[in-house]
Amino acid sequence: MSEAETEAGRSERIVFIDDEEDVRRANRQSLELDGFAVEAFGAAEPALASILAEPPGVVVTDVRLPGLDGRALFERLNAADPDLPVILITGHGDISMAVRALRSGAYDFLAKPYPAEVLIGSVRRALERRRLVLENRRLRARLEAAADEDPAFLGVSPGMVRLRRLVRDVAQADVDVLVLGETGSGKEVVASALHRWSRRSARNFVAMNCGALPETVVESELFGHEAGAFTGALKRRVGRIEHAQGGTLFLDEIESMPMGLQVKLLRVLQERTVEPLGTNEIRPIDMRVVAATKIDLGLAAAQGTFRDDLYHRLNVITVTIPPLRERREDVALLFQHFLGRAAERFGRQAPPVSSAIREHLQGHDWPGNVRELGHFAERCALGFGPEATGATEAPSGPALTLAEQVDRFERGVIRDELIAAGGDVKSAAESLGTPRKTLYDKIARHGLTPTDYR
């Protein structure tokens, strides 16, 4: 069994504490019938030793216990791990105390007598939160372990491990490289890494998108021109090729380069010289060329839409970037990185990774790859994640009415603000600019309960 599987198994364990044997036996049976592994104790001291030695998923404890009582036990556990969910069982006389405990971080409280399904429901929700907490901890640990790694290459999937190794090896080889990857997969990031990790890192990294400029100006941009070379050329301009002297020239969307310029680029690659427009002077060039494409250039060459000789000249080494849908084990780690970066940029605290966000991360195909994931993280950092905008994917049922969409959005905003305020309705009302009574009414109308936002 792996370490992750062992930790997951421990996080499913429930510790139940009550000094009445009949209550202990009945609650343990209810929880076990619902599939939970339960360890029951009649006193807090032995339970505390067991919990500290092997943290469970949830602790359920009666408040009134001999010796160390439930409130004191909660305080000890909260000091050791504030994220461990503790559910307090109270009598009617202890409810005010339990409310104070909620404000101090207790997960929930159940007033006696309570139906078994109420206990089971609370335990299920607490376990889900615990799973999210542990997953976030693992992600943070992996991010910290990868702190010395380039953020663009974060990932533990076999494809990313191979890509990191290949890019580092190729960077030292000082050969021209063809980078193949879908839109948004990070082709310029790979090209930049090839430059930074090479002996050319002290010189210029010059990028040019061949598909972003009109055909009439591409030649001048790439090769440069002398004053008077053509109408409007009032002064000399150094082209991208010459500007990359000693460094790296990155040509993105190389498949968009006009056929006439492909001939000239081929000559530059073969002879390592450049001849700017308006002069017969041939200037030597020392540079590495990294070309990127989202299509199969071999197929384009066979179809006559790309020069065959240029393709073979560029295709010394090909670096292929796997799409995000083929390395799903990297999605959560990348999202955590982008979320933290976005929250810092927006001056906000990074929100917790909720179950709705996690479902979207796991279920979406990410056709826009890493770029799309980064934009999704920015929306979540601003509070416009799945909870605010609705379902993680397009709903399969009837389309929501405008009123239903507004209600769903409002519920998500209120819930997120309550979470940010630690469940303090007064603080949330002030942040939202809403009277406290109005906010209480909206909380009731939307069916929000303390377990939704504490």
Secondary structure, DSSP 4 states (H G I P E B T S, - for coil): --HHHHHHHHHTEEEEE-S-HHHHHHHHHHHHHTT-EEEEESSHHHHHHHHHHS--SEEEEES--SSS-HHHHHHHHHHH-TTS-EEEEE-GGGHHHHHHHHHHT--EEEESS--HHHHHHHHHHHHHHHHHHHHHHHHHHHHHHTTTS-GGG---SHHHHHHHHHHHHHHHHT--EEEE--TTS-HHHHHHHHHHTSTTTTS-EEEEETTTS-HHHHHHHHHEE-TTSSTT--S-EE-HHHHTTTSEEEEETGGGS-HHHHHHHHHHHHH-EE--BT----EE---EEEEEESS-HHHHHHTTSS-HHHHHHHTTEEEEPPPGGG-GGGHHHHHHHHHHHHHHHHT-PPPP--HHHHHHHHH---TTHHHHHHHHHHHHHTT-SHHHH--SS--SSSPPPHHHHHHHHHHHHHHHHHHHTTT-HHHHHHHHT--HHHHHHHHHHTT--HHHH-
